[in-house]
């Protein structure tokens, strides 16, 4: 009798153990890897990218197969309605926790982000490490772009840090930082702008489109202030703490050039108050490496040319943004953080800048690497 009782208790205990009977196999779930949000004719339009993970990882002895990318579209008068529209069209369980990229259309940015912020921040499956971008190209076409080896989740927009370390220009931004800065006083967010580039890479008999950084959208307090293309953003990199390395060409005599890679700029922006007006002095320390030298130049002369080149880029970017009423270097924020009392005074009737607001720019460049060249003119 005791043996039978023990068997019954053993069977019951097994039945009560928690198990994995309610789990789903990977092939039964649609994992959203990227999302694009547009605003058209008074409705929100959401594009979602679904990727098969079968081609992402290389199995031993087998080459990874090109991954098929699927894009679905939902629309509604609110963000949640648009997402529910996608659910209605789905034939499998949809999982959002693998979203690594969200792209805002220019139309959405112009309409405003107020009605988009709340659904994104409240949705528990969207992680705070997701990368954010803006674009004026087709969201659908961008989401269809694969890497050279067949996986959409291996393109540069999914891994912007790797590209930024090689060539620092517009700093990538994640959801957490975007929304933190969005509510900081005197802060203008630089949202990377991406664009579709046709036939960048070519192989025999075929070509490959890609997505590239083309500029930045400037956003302040949920409002789009304007857009600045790469060619006008050269000065921004020297006043960005995260800049790792960025190339610059210095013109010397007889149309000859020196190609430099400048690294890890350290800068300080100091507000100066003169007759109820505020001006700014900027000092920068930067290390450099010579990448290509077409003609010898003395180090003092080279240092002077670097000083002039960086000062010109910083002022040109500042003046171009100023025409669009954009405080691209967050100069208002500098006053706010360093002298709250003075900030209240200068913003009483609204904060404004002019072309002479940046008074002095001092650059101290140190050449750390000369490569294989015998730099006889360093002294």
Secondary structure, 3 states (H helix, E strand, C coil): CHHHHHHHHHHHHHHHCCCCCCCCCHHHEEEEEEEEEEEECCEEEEEEEEECHHHCCCCCCCCCCCCCEEEEEEEECCHHHHHHHHHHHCCCEEECCCCCEEEEEHHHHHHCCHHHHHHHHHCCCCCCCCEEEEECCCHHHHHCCCCCCCCHHHCCCCCHHHHHHHCCCCCCCEHHHHHHHHCCCCCCEEEEEEEEEEEEEEECCEEEEEEEEEEEEEEECCEEEEEEEHHHCHHHHHHCCCCCEEEEEEECHHHCEEEEEEEEEEEEEEEEEECCEEEEEEEEEEEEEEEEECCCCCHHHHHHHHHHHHHHHHHHHHHHHHHCCCCCCCHHHHHHHHCHHHHHHHCCCCCCCCCCCEEEEEEEEEEEECCCCCCCCCC
